[in-house]
């Protein structure tokens, strides 16, 4: 009986010992966890959206219009002429699969090129955005003697009866019409009217609505402007 009591006591002592060891182990484990630094998830910086080349050119166009809005008209002409003349001359058929297609400035910048109508109209729309009055500009069809084919340029008039300045995709410098002996004007138009060129004057033929491609382009330009995100 004594032996059994001793055995029971031993078992009781061993059980108490194991409970104490387990308790200390658990306490030690909690203490270790408290000493560990907190794991923090460092958020990655939001990557800047990389624009494709076409979008970059459109962004540069918007920046140009913001930068040049308060400069002189001549500075506006030079900046806009230089900006668009960096693009490539590409035939409509290669770009659009059509014999004659007038692209909006946005389309031209995305494609990085266009034909003579695209260059001239892109300059016209941009200068209109820069507050140059419509009556000071005309899109002018000419016969380019060196090319031996029709060509379009943008004409700028300081005054209605003065010799206009010519913004041409083929020539870097802005020269007066009298200096461009290689161009023979045929007719011109803007948002207000249509004129037939004669030797020393132009004859008003009526409203520019007669030009369906021009009307379609103006509509699509407005649609592109509406669809564009607001400038920051």
Secondary structure by P-SEA (a helix, b strand, c coil): caaaaaaaaaaaaaaaaaaaaaaaaaaaaaaaaaacccccccccccccccccaaaaaaaaaaaaaaacccccaaaaaaaaaaaaacbbbbcccccccccbbbbcaaaaaaaccccaaaaaaaaaaaaaaaccccccccccccccccccbbbbbbbbbcccccccccccccccccccccccccccccccccccbbbbbcccbbbbcccccccaaaaaaaaaaaaaaaaccccc
